[in-house]
Amino acid sequence: MKSVMFKTGQLLAGTCEIVTLDRDSSQPRRTIARQTARCACKKGKIAGTTRARPACVD
């Protein structure tokens, strides 16, 4: 996933970046993954996922 930075920590419109990715393997045979994303969506779009990646969707 590309994250395009513009000036001081700003994202270009229509792009997302993964801020944190945590994995919890404390239970046997189970891994829980949590990720936090930051998106800058264009007007009329909302933050969602496509192909298990953060993205701006309709």
JOSUL-V165442 format. One record per helix or strand. SS is the DSSP state (@ for helix, = for strand). FROM is the first residue (numbers start at 1). TO is the last residue. If there is no record, write none. Layout:
BEGIN
{{SS,FROM,TO} {SS,FROM,TO}}
END
This chain:
BEGIN
{{=,5,6} {=,10,11} {=,15,24} {=,32,40} {=,46,50} {=,53,57}}
END
